[in-house]
Amino acid sequence: MPTPAEQVRLAFQPLYSLYSGTVVAVEALVHPGSGWVQDLLAVAADPVRMAEADLDLAVRAVGAAARQVGGVPLQLNLTASTAAAPAGAFDALMQALDRAGRRPGDVVLEITSPLAAPNPDVLLEGMHRLHDLGFQLAFDRLGAAGLPMNLLAEAPIEMVKLDHATLRRLPANASAVALVEALVHFARQAGLRLVATGVEDETELDIARRAGIRIVQGNLFATTAPARLLPATARDSQPGTMVVSPAAGLRIPEFLRQARTLPDDATCDDVHTILSAEHAPKAIIGLDRQARPQWTIDRMRFLLAVTGRYGHALYAGKPAAKLAGAPRLVRIDTGTRELLELIADAGWDHSGDHLVVIDASGRYQGVVRPNEVMRRMAAVKVEAAVALNPLTRLPGSDAVAQDVARRTGEGRPFVVAWLDIDDFKRLNDTAGFAAGDDLIRALGRALTDHARHLGDVTVGHVGGDDFLVVCGVEDITTLADAILGHDWSADGLPVTLSMASLVWPGSAAGSYRDSARLLAPLKKQAKDIPGSSWVNSWPGADRAQVLRGAREPEGRPRALLTQR
């Protein structure tokens, strides 16, 4: 009777980065002659035989990938039961990788449904064993695989794949939008890569991009990446339709590639064999037994040395380290600013050299191409410039939404405030558009100046005379007193302002959408108060405080801002 591995065919589907437009990994997809892979594995009956069948499929995928896939991580699917198996069960897979010239670090094991079985604690122990063996780990089909929340928070994963059914509910389904917004924020905070799977057409590709997802895969990319895969410098939609800013999630893992590696005791002959081939890599990284980078060899410089006069005689059989340079190391959790500084410090002669990425233990994770980072950063700058309000040069609702998401994740209380000019249309009709524009610019400058002095304050100009402010609870009174207490005028006409604020306690999960909805009635209440006014409330409160205005109480208690 044929084994499950003999009853399937294999296909390899690429994953593309929306930062660089390049392939960042390839997933081995198993297609049985009929039915589903899970049905095929179920024939194995007991858990031990099921794990053996599951790993047989993985071994076959490694062998096929050695002939068809190179240069990028290989992704293999495993059931949760297999992932929880003892370390010895993976001996055949380790041997297959060794025969194929791959390290466990070049492989991403995708743990797929049902994720709740076996016991979550047993699965977590198994995933830590696989991580200790050097494998990268991912959860597949998030949103449809019954994933316990503690596993998502505690498992040693590098990637999460969003089930395609969730993507297809965007942007019409508000609950799905909120879920994806939360996942994008979680992935950014946890340093994970979030992948949109099952992308079938360019509409879904645009939805994934607008949602803040930066890696995609699906049938749309079966033959080649569409032209619109690279980051666009303009958007068809209005800012703020999804919680994402142009720079959201800009992290090293999104640029990560795999380079060709050799043991650090390799010879120049070993390197020459690889670098003189027709499709040779640009560089080779030398790794010690703990997978820590020891040297790097640039293809062009190496070939110039060994093919010159007496080059072969000088270097044949000698350690490759003689022609190698020290690797330019960068931690995988390095921020964008530090990464750019490292690229700049290299100078012109080495501007094209790979940066070698390591984890906290110094183990090799991949390489980053500086030109791809610079290209993406240029696109981010263009996108950010497009998003600025042309009158005040302040960011729009995207920046506000991102800051609300950040503060929500930190779990500390914060305030979202909405400020505008009273009777602005009548002011324009009386003093003229130029005077109105001057007043808006002056208000924007004042908000920006005070925000700069206070520190962690975000100011957004969301259109017309409407401004949004996000800040800590301790800063809102200072800001309000400075802005609302100023005597504003336009072309000699006195002007008043209205402000509504909402205090999100640290225990509540605020969002940009919820803030906008809850601020609307508070803003209307503030507008009904003569003079410059300020109305404040909390989510779920059945009352609001009038903190400034004609009905302002004597000696208003500032401490109420932090109480329900």
VOGU-3710 file (C-alpha; in Angstrom, 3 decimals, decimal comma):
1> mptpaeqvrl> 0,000/0,000/0,000  1,479/3,381/-0,944  2,436/5,760/1,874  0,803/9,224/2,101  3,988/10,757/0,689  3,619/8,576/-2,423  -0,005/9,638/-3,003  0,589/13,361/-3,402  2,079/15,893/-5,750  3,998/18,955/-4,618
11> afqplyslys> 3,780/22,582/-5,692  5,778/25,557/-4,455  4,050/28,891/-3,846  6,092/32,076/-3,313  5,542/34,680/-0,607  6,163/38,258/-1,734  7,186/41,278/0,300  5,224/44,454/-0,399  8,320/46,394/0,651  10,700/45,087/-1,984
21> gtvvavealv> 8,424/43,281/-4,447  10,649/40,195/-4,141  10,159/36,592/-3,030  10,961/36,225/0,686  9,992/32,553/1,134  8,442/29,603/-0,705  5,803/27,303/0,778  5,642/23,621/-0,170  1,995/22,810/-0,888  0,880/19,179/-0,799
31> hpgsgwvqdl> -1,935/18,150/-3,144  -3,325/14,608/-2,792  -4,833/12,835/-5,771  -8,270/13,291/-4,196  -9,725/14,698/-0,989  -7,729/16,699/1,550  -4,310/16,254/3,101  -5,923/15,897/6,533  -7,983/12,959/5,193  -4,824/11,359/3,861
41> lavaadpvrm> -3,082/11,708/7,225  -6,132/10,396/9,074  -5,604/7,036/7,373  -2,573/6,643/9,639  -5,100/6,188/12,468  -2,960/6,628/15,592  -0,970/9,774/16,527  2,430/8,099/16,096  1,698/6,884/12,580  0,085/10,241/11,744
51> aeadldlavr> 3,233/12,085/12,775  5,335/9,669/10,701  3,125/10,289/7,663  3,204/14,054/8,222  7,006/14,067/8,447  7,297/11,792/5,400  5,522/14,509/3,431  7,916/17,123/4,824  10,961/15,003/3,883  9,669/14,605/0,352
61> avgaaarqvg> 9,082/18,375/0,110  12,676/19,049/1,193  13,996/16,719/-1,507  11,853/18,307/-4,206  12,780/21,811/-3,049  16,488/20,990/-3,383  15,895/20,657/-7,128  13,477/23,568/-7,584  13,854/26,144/-4,795  16,967/27,941/-3,640
71> gvplqlnlta> 18,044/31,130/-1,926  14,919/31,713/0,186  13,451/29,991/3,268  11,365/26,885/2,662  8,033/26,652/4,487  6,711/23,219/5,456  3,303/22,446/6,940  2,965/20,277/10,051  -0,093/19,382/12,076  -0,144/20,409/15,717
81> staaapagaf> 0,100/16,750/16,772  3,314/16,350/14,786  4,800/19,543/16,181  4,262/18,134/19,684  6,103/14,896/18,872  9,425/14,061/20,613  12,595/15,564/19,121  13,722/12,144/17,860  10,765/12,006/15,491  12,422/14,745/13,434
91> dalmqaldra> 15,667/12,857/12,763  14,632/11,953/9,202  13,750/15,579/8,457  17,086/16,777/9,844  18,906/14,236/7,662  16,925/15,322/4,599  17,901/18,921/5,225  21,544/17,924/5,569  21,431/16,080/2,230  19,813/19,114/0,600
101> grrpgdvvle> 22,441/21,494/1,989  19,922/23,347/4,135  20,040/24,273/7,798  16,998/24,138/10,112  17,248/27,927/10,246  16,437/28,007/6,507  13,097/26,276/7,167  9,846/27,659/8,543  7,615/24,987/10,059  3,991/26,132/9,731
111> itsplaapnp> 1,836/24,670/12,484  -1,620/24,231/11,025  -5,093/23,216/12,170  -6,434/21,971/14,400  -4,181/24,080/16,623  -6,072/23,301/19,809  -5,034/19,625/19,665  -3,091/18,222/21,370  -3,180/19,936/24,729  -1,942/23,528/24,180
121> dvllegmhrl> 0,760/23,138/26,828  2,049/19,982/25,132  2,110/21,777/21,780  3,950/24,724/23,324  6,625/22,380/24,721  7,013/20,764/21,301  7,365/24,117/19,565  10,116/25,138/21,981  11,937/21,879/21,153  11,708/22,651/17,434
131> hdlgfqlafd> 12,898/26,199/18,044  15,881/24,828/19,983  16,701/22,624/16,970  17,023/25,835/14,960  13,738/25,865/13,022  11,735/29,001/12,448  8,078/28,565/13,405  4,764/29,991/12,227  1,053/29,596/12,864  -1,055/28,967/9,774
141> rlgaaglpmn> -4,734/29,781/9,097  -5,104/32,241/11,955  -8,791/33,038/12,262  -9,979/29,572/11,218  -7,815/27,104/13,139  -9,005/27,340/16,744  -5,818/28,943/18,056  -5,778/29,448/21,851  -4,741/32,995/22,696  -2,053/31,877/25,133
151> llaeapiemv> -0,319/30,007/22,295  -0,305/33,087/20,104  1,267/35,098/22,917  3,723/32,495/24,251  4,838/30,350/21,306  8,324/31,058/19,827  6,985/32,034/16,399  8,351/34,375/13,752  5,310/34,502/11,459  1,524/34,348/11,508
161> kldhatlrrl> -0,574/33,559/8,425  -4,044/35,061/8,223  -6,717/32,760/6,850  -7,952/33,906/3,444  -11,602/33,889/4,584  -10,845/36,776/6,969  -9,173/38,812/4,230  -12,210/38,390/1,982  -14,469/39,969/4,605  -12,499/43,229/4,344
171> panasavalv> -13,348/46,082/4,267  -17,131/45,558/4,408  -17,215/43,606/7,683  -16,466/45,936/10,597  -15,605/43,051/12,954  -13,099/41,641/10,476  -11,555/45,099/10,057  -11,165/45,420/13,832  -9,629/41,929/14,032  -7,059/42,622/11,326
181> ealvhfarqa> -6,219/46,021/12,808  -5,534/44,288/16,136  -3,403/41,608/14,461  -1,352/44,189/12,553  -0,720/46,029/15,813  0,101/42,801/17,664  2,506/41,656/14,935  4,258/45,026/14,933  4,639/45,061/18,725  5,763/41,413/18,893
191> glrlvatgve> 8,149/41,661/15,930  6,229/39,072/13,901  5,582/38,897/10,181  1,872/38,841/9,257  1,017/37,161/5,952  -2,165/37,469/3,878  -2,824/34,097/2,238  -5,072/33,097/-0,658  -4,766/36,435/-2,508  -6,637/35,832/-5,762
201> deteldiarr> -6,748/39,205/-7,521  -5,418/42,751/-7,362  -8,450/43,956/-5,390  -7,526/41,593/-2,552  -3,892/42,643/-2,910  -4,870/46,295/-2,424  -7,039/45,365/0,574  -4,120/43,527/2,187  -1,813/46,481/1,585  -4,273/49,008/2,998
211> agirivqgnl> -4,797/46,795/6,053  -1,100/47,096/6,864  -0,135/43,535/5,859  3,260/43,490/4,179  3,698/39,865/3,010  1,273/38,163/0,628  0,829/34,834/-1,144  -1,827/33,242/-3,300  -2,838/32,221/-6,791  -2,393/35,798/-8,028
221> fattaparll> 1,351/35,121/-7,898  1,303/31,665/-9,465  3,360/32,742/-12,475  4,796/36,165/-11,721  4,267/39,058/-9,377  1,813/41,686/-10,679  3,196/45,103/-11,493  1,340/46,690/-8,578  3,054/44,489/-6,002  5,653/47,166/-5,255
231> patardsqpg> 4,588/49,922/-2,838  2,468/52,605/-4,461  3,207/56,282/-3,930  -0,465/57,215/-4,033  -3,674/55,669/-2,762  -7,137/55,462/-4,262  -8,826/55,434/-0,873  -9,176/58,165/1,695  -6,730/58,204/4,626  -7,987/56,488/7,739
241> tmvvspaagl> -10,225/53,889/6,097  -7,982/51,273/7,713  -5,582/51,674/10,621  -2,243/51,830/8,842  0,412/54,439/8,221  2,922/54,282/5,353  5,696/53,256/7,744  3,664/50,750/9,746  5,639/47,607/10,483  8,844/48,813/8,806
251> ripeflrqar> 11,152/46,204/10,333  14,160/44,133/9,334  12,246/40,819/8,989  10,315/42,280/6,061  13,563/42,744/4,110  15,138/39,457/5,162  16,624/37,184/2,477  18,621/33,972/2,690  22,197/33,965/1,405  24,350/30,972/0,556
261> tlpddatcdd> 26,228/29,749/3,609  29,272/27,512/4,163  31,057/26,198/7,261  33,594/28,733/8,461  36,444/26,264/7,705  35,515/26,040/3,986  38,333/26,435/1,461  38,761/28,880/-1,395  38,090/25,966/-3,763  34,707/25,384/-2,089
271> vhtilsaeha> 33,826/29,055/-2,543  35,128/29,179/-6,128  32,936/26,228/-7,130  29,844/28,106/-5,952  30,708/31,601/-7,150  31,815/30,562/-10,638  28,497/28,852/-11,414  26,073/30,404/-13,906  23,544/31,573/-11,331  25,978/32,284/-8,526
281> pkaiigldrq> 24,952/34,195/-5,391  26,335/37,665/-4,760  27,898/36,671/-1,468  28,624/33,724/0,827  28,421/33,758/4,621  30,717/31,557/6,716  29,056/30,084/9,817  30,538/28,288/12,801  28,969/25,205/14,378  26,564/27,375/16,379
291> arpqwtidrm> 25,388/29,089/13,153  27,100/32,338/14,108  28,483/34,393/11,175  32,289/34,497/11,092  33,051/35,966/7,670  31,499/37,070/4,422  32,834/36,867/0,863  31,740/39,191/-1,932  31,534/37,408/-5,295  33,143/40,106/-7,410
301> rfllavtgry> 36,046/40,768/-5,071  36,696/37,054/-4,608  36,763/36,255/-8,324  39,063/39,185/-9,032  41,487/37,794/-6,463  41,519/34,125/-7,496  41,385/34,573/-11,272  44,181/37,127/-11,429  47,793/36,295/-12,123  49,038/33,631/-9,657
311> ghalyagkpa> 45,667/33,784/-7,932  44,933/30,069/-8,148  48,411/29,128/-6,971  48,156/31,491/-4,015  44,732/30,457/-2,779  43,979/26,910/-3,963  43,138/24,776/-0,963  43,642/27,676/1,435  40,977/28,665/3,984  38,306/30,871/2,441
321> aklagaprlv> 38,656/33,156/5,440  41,864/34,515/3,878  39,795/36,274/1,208  36,862/37,058/3,450  35,871/40,163/5,308  34,256/40,601/8,684  30,467/40,358/8,416  28,525/43,564/8,920  26,198/42,349/11,649  22,819/43,759/12,559
331> ridtgtrell> 20,363/42,465/15,165  16,999/41,385/13,788  15,230/43,711/16,250  17,213/46,775/15,119  15,043/49,815/14,421  14,833/51,552/11,068  16,852/54,590/12,147  19,734/52,475/13,463  19,651/50,377/10,288  19,930/53,471/8,108
341> eliadagwdh> 22,836/54,731/10,207  24,619/51,406/9,746  24,136/51,600/5,983  25,424/55,171/5,907  28,483/54,304/8,015  29,565/51,683/5,470  30,592/54,318/2,941  30,277/54,251/-0,821  32,652/51,307/-1,399  30,483/48,930/0,636
351> sgdhlvvida> 27,037/50,462/0,084  25,890/47,412/-1,894  27,218/44,771/0,520  24,771/42,592/2,393  24,061/43,233/6,056  24,150/39,934/7,959  21,208/39,608/10,341  21,542/37,763/13,657  19,208/37,006/16,548  19,786/37,812/20,210
361> sgryqgvvrp> 22,029/34,743/20,524  24,186/35,768/17,575  22,809/33,069/15,259  22,494/33,767/11,555  18,974/34,701/10,393  19,541/35,964/6,850  20,790/39,032/5,019  19,408/42,449/4,151  20,178/44,312/0,941  20,798/47,997/1,731
371> nevmrrmaav> 19,444/49,175/-1,640  16,067/47,561/-0,895  15,899/49,305/2,488  16,748/52,651/0,915  14,196/52,191/-1,865  11,442/51,347/0,596  12,367/54,261/2,862  12,172/56,604/-0,119  8,691/55,257/-0,876  7,691/55,778/2,774
381> kveaavalnp> 8,850/59,402/2,599  6,807/59,978/-0,556  3,726/58,338/0,969  4,118/60,377/4,152  4,428/63,598/2,151  1,280/62,750/0,185  -0,590/62,174/3,470  0,293/65,597/4,926  -2,326/68,314/4,887  -1,116/70,891/2,326
391> ltrlpgsdav> -2,268/73,837/4,456  -0,649/72,972/7,806  1,825/70,224/6,764  0,417/68,133/9,613  -0,331/64,415/9,199  -3,881/63,202/8,749  -5,973/60,536/10,413  -3,547/57,695/9,602  -0,976/59,050/12,073  -3,659/59,559/14,726
401> aqdvarrtge> -4,996/56,029/14,212  -1,528/54,548/14,510  -0,852/56,423/17,754  -4,192/55,345/19,235  -3,314/51,730/18,392  0,147/52,125/19,945  -1,179/53,563/23,193  -3,905/50,930/23,400  -1,234/48,249/23,168  0,778/49,869/25,959
411> grpfvvawld> -2,209/49,596/28,318  -1,836/53,077/29,821  -4,592/55,750/29,990  -4,594/58,282/27,180  -6,783/61,014/25,697  -8,128/61,604/22,192  -9,332/65,175/21,609  -11,187/66,815/18,694  -10,736/70,562/18,251  -12,186/72,983/15,723
421> iddfkrlndt> -13,079/76,640/15,115  -16,595/77,828/15,956  -18,763/79,124/13,092  -15,896/78,682/10,643  -18,099/78,933/7,559  -19,497/82,284/8,744  -15,934/83,438/9,438  -14,906/82,569/5,874  -17,986/84,347/4,493  -17,145/87,463/6,537
431> agfaagddli> -13,346/87,696/6,579  -12,599/85,672/3,433  -10,888/82,373/2,694  -7,371/83,807/3,066  -8,058/84,952/6,640  -9,581/81,539/7,420  -6,515/79,751/6,016  -4,206/81,980/8,070  -6,155/81,126/11,223  -5,992/77,371/10,525
441> ralgraltdh> -2,235/77,598/9,940  -1,771/79,580/13,166  -3,800/77,046/15,148  -1,808/74,187/13,618  1,486/75,895/14,539  0,314/76,515/18,098  -0,750/72,886/18,571  2,553/71,668/17,114  4,643/73,971/19,310  2,873/72,934/22,513
451> arhlgdvtvg> 3,010/69,256/21,509  6,772/69,576/20,990  7,259/70,977/24,491  5,068/68,344/26,108  6,780/65,430/24,385  4,666/62,381/23,512  1,765/64,154/21,774  0,406/63,512/18,270  -1,391/66,291/16,393  -3,314/65,573/13,206
461> hvggddflvv> -5,141/67,881/10,800  -7,970/65,781/9,411  -9,483/68,353/7,096  -11,044/71,815/7,082  -10,755/73,353/10,545  -10,754/69,965/12,353  -7,729/68,867/14,411  -7,205/65,672/16,416  -4,832/65,348/19,372  -3,657/62,164/21,120
471> cgvedittla> -1,706/62,512/24,357  -1,302/61,284/27,909  -3,893/62,201/30,528  -1,312/64,355/32,303  -0,803/66,554/29,206  -4,326/67,333/28,009  -5,084/70,066/30,616  -1,857/71,934/29,838  -2,562/71,761/26,118  -6,214/72,768/26,492
481> dailghdwsa> -5,437/75,745/28,717  -2,787/77,003/26,307  -4,939/76,699/23,179  -8,401/77,530/24,523  -7,098/80,294/26,767  -5,526/82,192/23,859  -7,389/85,121/22,282  -7,856/84,004/18,682  -8,920/86,310/15,857  -9,093/86,429/12,083
491> dglpvtlsma> -8,745/89,760/10,289  -9,712/91,530/13,516  -12,758/89,332/14,196  -12,722/87,443/17,548  -12,793/83,658/17,247  -13,666/80,906/19,722  -12,806/77,195/19,680  -14,590/74,022/20,760  -12,875/70,889/22,058  -14,222/67,460/22,966
501> slvwpgsaag> -11,995/64,893/24,667  -12,320/61,231/25,534  -10,235/59,569/28,263  -9,413/55,928/27,539  -8,490/54,117/30,794  -5,639/51,645/30,603  -8,008/48,731/31,190  -10,114/49,509/28,094  -9,196/48,636/24,510  -9,633/51,894/22,628
511> syrdsarlla> -9,557/52,260/18,870  -9,554/55,088/16,369  -13,009/54,175/15,106  -14,495/53,990/18,605  -12,888/57,310/19,510  -14,374/59,033/16,458  -17,837/57,618/17,205  -17,809/58,585/20,888  -16,371/62,065/20,304  -19,108/63,102/17,870
521> plkkqakdip> -21,887/63,745/20,469  -19,373/65,372/22,841  -18,323/67,741/20,086  -21,956/68,674/19,444  -22,402/69,399/23,160  -19,293/71,602/23,185  -20,621/73,533/20,176  -23,777/74,405/22,097  -21,739/76,178/24,804  -20,988/79,887/24,163
531> gsswvnswpg> -17,339/80,916/23,976  -14,322/78,641/23,807  -15,458/75,355/25,329  -14,181/71,977/26,448  -16,288/68,886/27,136  -14,770/65,654/28,439  -16,058/62,101/29,024  -15,067/58,408/29,162  -16,170/55,314/27,191  -19,361/53,945/28,720
541> adraqvlrga> -20,037/57,038/30,824  -23,594/58,402/30,909  -22,456/61,958/31,562  -19,895/64,476/30,371  -17,875/67,143/32,157  -17,980/70,753/30,980  -14,426/71,795/31,779  -14,439/75,152/29,982  -17,175/77,427/28,696  -20,068/79,603/29,804
551> repegrpral> -21,400/76,869/32,119  -17,983/76,046/33,534  -18,328/75,344/37,283  -16,431/77,418/39,822  -12,990/75,949/40,575  -13,400/73,011/38,227  -11,739/69,878/39,711  -8,944/68,867/37,336  -8,588/65,480/39,099  -11,888/64,377/37,568
561> ltqr> -10,051/63,861/34,303  -8,632/60,609/35,602  -11,761/59,325/37,360  -14,963/57,694/36,217
//
